[in-house]
Amino acid sequence: MGHGGDIYRNKVKLDFSVNLNPLGMPEEAAGAIIRSAERAGAYPDTLQEEVRAAIASVSGITPDNVWAGCGASELILACVRAAAPKEALLFDPCFAGYRHALNAAGCHVTSHILGGESGFSITAEDVRAIGDDTDIVFVCDPANPSGVNMDEGVLTALLDRAAKAGAAVILDESFYPMSDKAYPDPERRSSKLLSGYGNLCIIRSLTKILAVPGIRAGYVMSAADNIRRIAAQLPEWNLPVVSEEVIRTGIGIVSDGDFLSRMHGVICRERARLEKELEERDYRVIYGNASYILFNGPEDLYDRLLQREILIRDCSDFSGLGKGWYRIAVKSPEENESFIKTLREMEDED
């Protein structure tokens, strides 16, 4: 299963293959990690009462509607096991973790390939791929790897069609708070969607927005009955104390208006800057709304950048893409300047 962030088998100075908040780790999150060491001698709370209450307080839901986990990946697996699907639908290209979880559950997967002309976005026409035999559907907003926010009308149509088919919908919002559509209030649609669709599970990750991928921290929101089934698929102590502290502290950080304003300002400015540089080299850019950019360029670009110790995400392993497709993160102005400088140096060499 391919992912970005493989700094363990590559010599890397700049990692553009993982999509983290360009502001970096907030001081409060670092403090939460340090504080957690004081609780290392105690078991975590199996009921997650304080953590779930903290999430519910900013999400417009009740603690019965949420469960926390060690990142989105753990919760994706638990959601699939809880739904026990036989037939799944994936809109490709999409995150490899969905197929991994479905394969682990012995579920048959149907792939519906999205068109490049739509920026690899789900359209109203694509929604018709949900059949009467579909048990589970995965959607991602913003999409990964394209970075395009999902049209709200299309999302509603998809949820309606899935409900009619009796299919569960897993809405992956791992990058949603960092996307254009979420600003300035990333929580405004969650409670509305959950109140209207009992077949819906929304998964959020805090590791991206807090820039702490080594500390696994995420949560799932759904109807109370769904949450009980999902929790039953996890270990009793699935959330270590360090993740507890990061989530409790982090949920307050990411709901702070000043924090969101600064983050979105950097993302929008730097994304436009990187898109311009890529376009000037005649690369095909998919203009998205997230903290990462999908583009098509020379087939040797990955290797040439890695020789200069810059790692980008080779997207040739995504179903529906192929050689020459890449994803880069929108990072800090200084890191982006180094990336752009390297592109120019490579151009001069040619």
C-alpha positions, 0 to 999 in steps of 0.5 A, a space after each residue: 500500500 503506497 503512502 507518502 512520507 517514506 523518509 525511512 528508505 530515502 535520503 530526504 531534506 524536504 518532504 513534499 509527499 505528506 500534507 501537513 499544516 504549513 504553520 507547523 506544530 502549535 506550541 499548545 500541541 507540543 505542550 500536550 505531548 509533554 504533559 502526556 508523559 505524566 500520565 504514562 503510568 495510568 491506563 487511558 479511559 476506555 470510555 473516552 469521556 473527556 475526549 468525546 466531550 471535548 470533540 462534541 462541544 465544538 462539533 454540535 453533536 453529543 458525546 454519543 455521536 463520536 469516538 476517537 482513534 489513533 488516526 483516520 486509518 484505524 477508524 476506517 478499518 473499524 468502520 468497515 468491520 462494523 458495517 460488514 459489507 459484501 459489496 463496496 464502491 470506490 471512486 478512483 483515484 482515491 486514498 489506498 487505505 480504503 481498499 486496504 480496509 475493504 480487502 482486509 474485511 473480505 469485501 468485493 470492491 467495484 472501482 468507478 474511475 473519475 474523469 480528468 476533465 472534472 478534476 477527478 471530482 465526483 459528478 452527478 453522473 458518477 453518483 449513478 454508479 451506486 447500485 442496489 447491491 452496494 453496501 458501502 461507499 467511500 467519499 473524500 472531501 477534499 478528494 485525495 489526491 486531487 485536492 478538490 472540494 466536493 460539490 455540496 449538491 453532488 454530496 447530497 445526491 450521493 447520500 440520498 442514493 446511498 440511503 435508498 440503496 441501504 448503503 453506508 457512506 464513509 465521508 473522509 474529512 481528514 483534510 477538510 478543515 484545511 480546505 477552502 470550503 471549510 473556512 471559516 467554520 469547519 464544523 458548520 455542516 457536520 451536525 446537519 449531515 449527521 442529523 439527516 443521514 443515519 447511514 453516514 460516518 464522518 472521519 476527521 484527522 487531527 494529525 494533519 492540521 496539528 502537524 503531528 503525524 507521528 502522534 496518531 489522533 482522529 475521530 469518527 462522528 455518526 449516529 449513536 448506534 453506529 458509534 457503538 458498533 464501531 467502538 466494538 471493533 476497537 481494542 478497549 484501550 485504543 487511544 493512548 494517553 498521548 493521543 488523548 492529550 493531543 485531541 483534547 488540546 487540539 480540538 480547541 486549537 483548530 476551532 480558534 478563528 485566528 489560527 484558522 485565518 492564519 493557516 488558510 491565508 498561508 495555504 491559499 497564497 502558497 498554493 497559488 504560488 506553486 500552481 503558477 510555477 508548475 503551470 509555467 513549466 507546462 505541467 498539467 495542474 489540477 486546481 484544487 482547494 486543499 493543502 496539496 496539489 495534483 499535477 502531471 509532469 515529466 516521468 523522471 521528475 520524482 527521481 530527479 527531485 529525490 536525487 536532490 533530496 526532495 521527496 514528492 508523492 509519486 501517484 502512479 500507483 493510484 487507480 485511474 492515474 499513471 506515470 507522470 502524476 504527482 502530488 506535492 504539499 503546500 508547505 511554508 514559504 521558505 520550503 516552497 521557495 527551496 522547491 521552486 529554486 530546485 525546479 529552476 535549477 533543473 530547468 537550467 540543466 536541461 
